[in-house]
Amino acid sequence: MQKVRYETCEQYVARRLSEGWKITKQEGFNVVLQSPEGLIRPVDLRYDTEEQTQYNTNTAIYASYPFQGQRLTISNRTVSKLGFWLKKYGSIAGDVTFEIHKVSDDSVIVSKVWGDASALTTSYVYREVTFDTPVLINEEVRILVGFSGGNFLNYVVAGEQTPSVKENELTSSYWYGDGWHDFEAYDFAYIYTYTTAQNYERSGTALLGLAPSGSRVNALTRSDSSLLGLLSTGARVEALTRVDTGLLGLKSTASRTTALTRAKTAILGMMASGTKSASVQMGASLLGLKTIGTRVLSLIREALHD
């Protein structure tokens, strides 16, 4: 069995470009690729995809076989889009739906109408839906094309591959009155788009990322000359904000806390460690208060006074 590779969207685009594809359009995160043969493939760089894009045979979808698709496991992914390669045979009409069902009880996790079957062409075109609300999935499911109209002379056609090329996956077919049938020798052609707990967005000079790992959380936002960061690891918390000439920081490590603010000629600081504390302000004046045990020291400086 040939093993189908896993790659991020950015890796996918780089690979396709190395294979002779070209970018025909780019708007923000959205890139449209075109193969040397003219195949169009849209890619959203904010997300990753799971896919099986090979097909060398056909499967029919109509009233007697109203659902066809792939049985697979989706592990802790939030699915936002689903697509298949479809065409039509004969004269058909009625809703074509893209759905995800649980294998455990066949309940519908999410479903959306792609459009009317009459709008399909007589040659394969990749068709995709964006779900109204992305869904978090962490179980074995069936990703499906549904069409309940037509007959054995008029039907929706979907692309699939034989022999199977996707490990631990197989084609699923629903037979009216006889339930689900799975076929290990075939793989449905599909793409689904998802995000995980770790997701990154890039646009120009800005980077927004959220990546939790165990008890650690990192969140970073960059925009031109500013940086806002929050880092949590165990009992440590650090937050930094920079804007032009200013720095505001808060750092906590066990019982120690430091806060600093800088703006041109002024510094205001407060530091506490155990029973010690101090505050300092500098500019034309200095005011300080320091306590150690029962001792208190206070200093005031003015521009014309020592």
C-alpha positions as CSV (number, residue, x, y, z in Angstrom):
1,M,0.0,0.0,0.0
2,Q,1.3,3.5,-0.9
3,K,1.5,5.7,2.1
4,V,-0.2,9.1,1.6
5,R,1.9,11.9,3.0
6,Y,0.8,14.4,5.7
7,E,1.9,18.0,5.3
8,T,0.8,21.5,6.4
9,C,-0.8,23.8,3.9
10,E,2.4,25.8,3.5
11,Q,4.3,22.6,2.8
12,Y,1.6,21.5,0.4
13,V,1.9,24.8,-1.6
14,A,5.7,24.6,-1.7
15,R,5.5,21.1,-3.0
16,R,3.0,21.9,-5.7
17,L,5.1,24.8,-6.8
18,S,8.1,22.6,-7.1
19,E,6.0,20.2,-9.2
20,G,5.2,22.9,-11.8
21,W,2.0,24.3,-10.3
22,K,1.5,28.1,-10.2
23,I,-0.3,30.6,-8.0
24,T,-3.0,32.2,-10.1
25,K,-4.5,34.3,-7.3
26,Q,-3.7,35.3,-3.7
27,E,-5.9,37.4,-1.4
28,G,-4.7,37.5,2.3
29,F,-4.6,33.9,3.5
30,N,-6.3,32.5,0.4
31,V,-4.2,31.1,-2.5
32,V,-5.5,29.5,-5.7
33,L,-3.1,27.0,-7.3
34,Q,-3.3,25.7,-10.9
35,S,-1.7,22.5,-12.1
36,P,0.1,22.2,-15.5
37,E,-3.1,20.3,-16.6
38,G,-5.4,23.1,-15.5
39,L,-6.7,21.6,-12.2
40,I,-7.7,24.4,-9.8
41,R,-7.0,24.0,-6.1
42,P,-7.9,26.6,-3.5
43,V,-5.8,26.7,-0.3
44,D,-6.4,28.6,2.9
45,L,-3.0,29.0,4.6
46,R,-4.5,29.5,8.1
47,Y,-5.6,25.9,8.2
48,D,-4.3,22.4,7.6
49,T,-5.9,19.7,5.4
50,E,-6.3,16.0,5.5
51,E,-6.8,14.5,2.1
52,Q,-6.9,11.7,-0.4
53,T,-6.9,13.2,-3.8
54,Q,-6.4,10.2,-6.1
55,Y,-9.3,8.7,-8.0
56,N,-9.3,6.2,-10.9
57,T,-12.9,4.8,-10.7
58,N,-16.4,6.0,-10.0
59,T,-19.2,5.4,-7.5
60,A,-22.8,6.2,-8.0
61,I,-25.0,8.0,-5.4
62,Y,-28.8,7.9,-5.8
63,A,-32.0,6.8,-4.0
64,S,-30.8,3.1,-3.5
65,Y,-27.3,4.2,-2.4
66,P,-27.9,7.6,-0.8
67,F,-24.6,8.0,1.0
68,Q,-21.0,7.3,-0.2
69,G,-17.8,8.4,1.5
70,Q,-14.8,7.5,3.6
71,R,-14.6,5.9,7.0
72,L,-11.7,7.3,9.1
73,T,-10.7,8.6,12.5
74,I,-10.4,12.3,13.2
75,S,-8.4,13.0,16.3
76,N,-9.0,16.2,18.2
77,R,-9.5,18.4,15.2
78,T,-11.9,21.2,14.5
79,V,-13.3,20.6,11.0
80,S,-14.4,23.7,9.0
81,K,-14.6,22.5,5.4
82,L,-15.3,19.3,3.5
83,G,-14.9,18.6,-0.2
84,F,-15.2,15.8,-2.8
85,W,-14.7,15.3,-6.6
86,L,-18.1,15.1,-8.1
87,K,-19.9,15.0,-11.5
88,K,-23.3,13.9,-12.7
89,Y,-24.7,11.2,-15.0
90,G,-28.0,11.7,-16.8
91,S,-30.7,14.1,-15.7
92,I,-30.8,14.7,-11.9
93,A,-32.1,17.3,-9.5
94,G,-32.3,17.7,-5.7
95,D,-30.0,18.6,-2.8
96,V,-26.5,17.3,-2.6
97,T,-25.3,17.3,1.0
98,F,-21.9,16.9,2.6
99,E,-22.1,15.3,6.0
100,I,-20.0,13.8,8.8
101,H,-21.6,10.9,10.8
102,K,-20.4,9.1,13.9
103,V,-19.5,5.5,13.3
104,S,-20.7,4.5,16.8
105,D,-24.4,5.4,16.4
106,D,-24.6,6.9,12.9
107,S,-25.8,10.3,14.3
108,V,-25.0,13.3,12.2
109,I,-22.2,15.5,13.6
110,V,-22.5,18.2,11.0
111,S,-24.2,18.6,7.6
112,K,-24.5,21.2,4.9
113,V,-26.2,21.4,1.5
114,W,-23.7,21.9,-1.3
115,G,-26.3,22.8,-3.9
116,D,-28.6,21.2,-6.5
117,A,-27.4,18.2,-8.3
118,S,-28.4,19.7,-11.6
119,A,-25.6,22.2,-11.1
120,L,-22.9,19.5,-11.3
121,T,-21.0,19.1,-14.6
122,T,-20.4,15.9,-16.6
123,S,-16.7,15.9,-15.8
124,Y,-15.1,15.8,-12.3
125,V,-14.8,19.1,-10.4
126,Y,-13.7,19.5,-6.8
127,R,-16.7,20.7,-4.8
128,E,-16.5,22.0,-1.2
129,V,-18.6,23.4,1.6
130,T,-17.7,25.5,4.6
131,F,-19.8,24.5,7.6
132,D,-21.7,27.2,9.4
133,T,-20.1,26.3,12.7
134,P,-16.8,24.4,12.7
135,V,-17.0,21.2,14.8
136,L,-14.5,19.5,17.1
137,I,-14.2,15.8,16.3
138,N,-12.3,13.2,18.2
139,E,-13.6,9.8,17.1
140,E,-14.1,7.5,14.2
141,V,-16.5,9.0,11.6
142,R,-17.8,8.7,8.0
143,I,-17.4,11.8,5.8
144,L,-20.1,11.5,3.2
145,V,-21.8,12.8,0.0
146,G,-25.5,12.5,0.3
147,F,-28.1,12.5,-2.6
148,S,-31.5,10.8,-2.3
149,G,-32.9,11.5,-5.8
150,G,-32.2,9.9,-9.1
151,N,-32.1,6.2,-10.1
152,F,-29.7,3.7,-11.7
153,L,-29.7,5.8,-14.9
154,N,-29.5,9.2,-13.4
155,Y,-27.1,9.8,-10.4
156,V,-24.4,11.8,-8.8
157,V,-20.9,10.4,-9.4
158,A,-18.0,10.6,-7.0
159,G,-14.3,9.7,-7.5
160,E,-12.6,7.0,-5.6
161,Q,-9.3,5.1,-5.8
162,T,-8.5,1.4,-6.0
163,P,-6.4,-0.2,-4.7
164,S,-6.6,1.6,-1.4
165,V,-3.8,4.2,-0.8
166,K,-4.8,5.6,2.6
167,E,-3.7,3.6,5.7
168,N,-6.4,2.8,8.3
169,E,-9.1,4.2,6.1
170,L,-11.7,2.7,3.7
171,T,-14.7,3.5,1.6
172,S,-18.2,3.4,3.1
173,S,-21.5,3.0,1.3
174,Y,-25.0,3.1,2.6
175,W,-27.4,0.7,0.9
176,Y,-31.1,1.5,1.3
177,G,-32.7,-1.1,3.5
178,D,-29.4,-2.9,4.2
179,G,-27.3,-0.3,6.1
180,W,-23.6,0.4,5.9
181,H,-21.0,-1.6,3.8
182,D,-17.3,-0.9,4.0
183,F,-14.7,-1.7,1.3
184,E,-11.0,-2.0,2.2
185,A,-9.9,-2.1,-1.4
186,Y,-11.1,1.5,-2.1
187,D,-10.5,5.0,-0.9
188,F,-12.9,7.9,-1.5
189,A,-11.3,11.1,-2.9
190,Y,-11.7,13.9,-0.3
191,I,-10.3,16.9,1.4
192,Y,-11.3,18.2,4.8
193,T,-9.9,21.4,6.4
194,Y,-9.2,21.7,10.1
195,T,-7.5,23.4,12.9
196,T,-6.0,21.9,16.1
197,A,-5.3,23.5,19.5
198,Q,-2.1,24.8,17.9
199,N,-2.9,27.3,15.2
200,Y,-0.9,30.1,13.6
201,E,-2.1,33.0,11.4
202,R,0.3,35.1,9.4
203,S,-0.4,38.3,7.5
204,G,2.2,40.8,6.4
205,T,4.2,41.8,9.5
206,A,1.7,40.4,12.0
207,L,1.8,37.0,13.7
208,L,-0.9,35.7,16.0
209,G,-0.4,32.3,17.5
210,L,-1.9,30.2,20.3
211,A,-0.2,26.9,21.3
212,P,-1.1,25.1,24.5
213,S,1.0,22.1,25.4
214,G,0.2,20.4,28.7
215,S,0.3,23.1,31.4
216,R,2.1,25.6,29.1
217,V,0.3,28.3,27.1
218,N,1.9,30.8,24.7
219,A,0.1,33.7,23.1
220,L,2.0,36.2,20.9
221,T,0.7,39.2,18.9
222,R,3.0,41.3,16.8
223,S,2.0,44.4,14.8
224,D,4.6,46.7,13.4
225,S,6.4,48.2,16.4
226,S,4.4,46.5,19.2
227,L,4.7,43.2,21.0
228,L,2.1,41.8,23.4
229,G,3.0,38.4,25.0
230,L,1.6,36.2,27.7
231,L,3.7,33.2,28.8
232,S,2.6,30.8,31.5
233,T,4.7,27.8,32.6
234,G,3.9,26.2,35.9
235,A,3.8,29.0,38.5
236,R,5.5,31.6,36.3
237,V,3.8,34.3,34.4
238,E,5.4,36.9,32.2
239,A,3.6,39.7,30.2
240,L,5.4,42.3,28.1
241,T,4.0,45.2,26.0
242,R,6.2,47.4,23.9
243,V,5.1,50.5,22.0
244,D,7.7,52.9,20.5
245,T,9.6,54.2,23.5
246,G,7.6,52.5,26.2
247,L,8.0,49.2,28.1
248,L,5.5,47.8,30.5
249,G,6.3,44.5,32.1
250,L,4.9,42.3,34.8
251,K,6.8,39.2,35.9
252,S,5.8,36.8,38.7
253,T,8.1,34.0,39.9
254,A,7.0,32.3,43.1
255,S,6.9,35.2,45.7
256,R,8.8,37.8,43.5
257,T,7.1,40.5,41.5
258,T,8.7,43.1,39.3
259,A,7.0,45.9,37.3
260,L,8.7,48.4,35.1
261,T,7.5,51.3,33.0
262,R,9.8,53.3,30.7
263,A,8.8,56.4,28.8
264,K,11.5,58.8,27.6
265,T,13.1,60.2,30.9
266,A,10.8,58.6,33.5
267,I,11.2,55.3,35.3
268,L,8.7,54.0,37.8
269,G,9.5,50.7,39.5
270,M,8.2,48.5,42.2
271,M,9.8,45.4,43.5
272,A,8.8,43.0,46.2
273,S,10.8,40.1,47.5
274,G,9.9,38.4,50.8
275,T,9.6,41.3,53.3
276,K,11.5,43.9,51.2
277,S,9.8,46.5,49.0
278,A,10.9,49.6,47.2
279,S,9.5,52.2,44.8
280,V,11.5,54.7,42.8
281,Q,10.4,57.6,40.5
282,M,13.0,59.5,38.4
283,G,12.7,62.6,36.3
284,A,13.1,66.1,37.9
285,S,12.3,64.4,41.2
286,L,13.0,61.3,43.2
287,L,10.6,59.9,45.7
288,G,11.5,56.6,47.4
289,L,10.1,54.5,50.2
290,K,11.9,51.4,51.5
291,T,11.0,49.2,54.4
292,I,13.2,46.5,55.9
293,G,11.8,44.9,59.1
294,T,10.9,48.0,61.3
295,R,13.0,50.5,59.4
296,V,11.6,53.1,57.0
297,L,13.8,55.4,54.8
298,S,12.3,58.2,52.8
299,L,14.1,60.5,50.3
300,I,12.8,63.5,48.3
301,R,14.8,65.4,45.7
302,E,13.6,68.5,43.9
303,A,15.3,70.3,41.1
304,L,16.7,73.2,43.3
305,H,17.1,71.3,46.6
306,D,19.6,68.7,47.7
